Amino acid sequence: MNICVFLSAADLDERYTRPAREFAELIGKGGHTLVWGGSDKGLMKVVADGVQQGGGRLVGVSVDFLQAMARPNADEMVIAKDLAERKALLLAKSDAVVIMVGGTGTLDEATEILELKKHALHTKPVVLLNTAGFYDGLKQQFHRMEQEGFLPLPLADLVFFAEDGVSALAYLEESLGVR
């Protein structure tokens, strides 16, 4: 399974890096491929290291202006011309999407992926990995959108909220019939 992971390239606290490393190791040990933003910095590096150490493959999609931070030993690295092309390539190369902790770039990626799914422009399972309660506020907002009629389909059809990497990966494998 090719798992696209949207996440931060920032150097973060252990409360975020430890669960990210554990999830990455599960991806690698499961024989899966990480499809990610290609950076060899911060949390992106932590996840790429964990997948590679677990025996998984790395498919990076960087962008022209961040090419200097691209991981040199990825199994595959594509350089997109801009962020829009990068998001499209990340989605095209994946079977499933996991949204981990991140800043505005990650939030942009998450909302675009969910908007595309809402309009049936993809049917890939999407998981929001709520490490250390990072997305509690966003989860609450999504529930409000659903309750007040802003979502044309049930929230559960758009995204699965996981509190840990084990449940995130189990949901993806079950959704895609992978074991």
C-alpha positions, 0 to 999 in steps of 0.5 A, a space after each residue: 500500500 502506498 500511504 501519503 502522509 502530510 506532515 510538518 518538516 519542523 523540528 518538534 517536541 518528543 510528544 510528536 516525534 515519538 508517535 510519528 516514529 512508531 507509526 513510520 516503523 509500522 508502515 515500514 514493517 508492514 511492507 508499505 511505501 511512504 509517499 511524502 513531501 520528500 524533505 529530509 528535515 524535521 518530522 518529515 525526516 523522522 518519518 522517512 527514517 522510521 519507514 526506511 528502518 522498518 523496511 519500507 520504500 520512500 517515494 518523495 515529491 518535493 517542490 522546486 523551491 525546496 529541492 535543497 532539502 530533499 532526501 538524497 536516499 529516497 527510492 524515488 524523488 519527483 520534483 514538482 514545479 509548484 505546491 499545487 502540482 506537488 499535492 496532485 502528485 502526492 495524491 496520484 501516487 498514493 492509495 491512502 492518505 494520513 494527515 499528521 501534525 503540521 502547520 498551514 501547509 499541512 492544513 492546506 493539504 488536508 482541506 484540499 484532500 477532503 474537498 476532493 473527496 467530498 466531490 468524489 474526485 477521489 475515494 481513497 481513505 483519509 485518516 487524521 492522526 490526532 497525536 497528543 490531541 493536536 487536532 481536537 479543535 479541528 475535529 470539533 469544527 468538522 463535527 459542527 460543520 456536519 451537525 449544521 449541514 455544511 457537509 453533503 455527506 457524513 463526516 465518517 465518509 470523509 475522514 477517520 479520526 485516529 488517536 494512534 498509529 496502530 488504529 490509523 494503519 488498521 483502518 487503512 488496511 481494512 479499508 483497502 482490504 490489505 493484510 
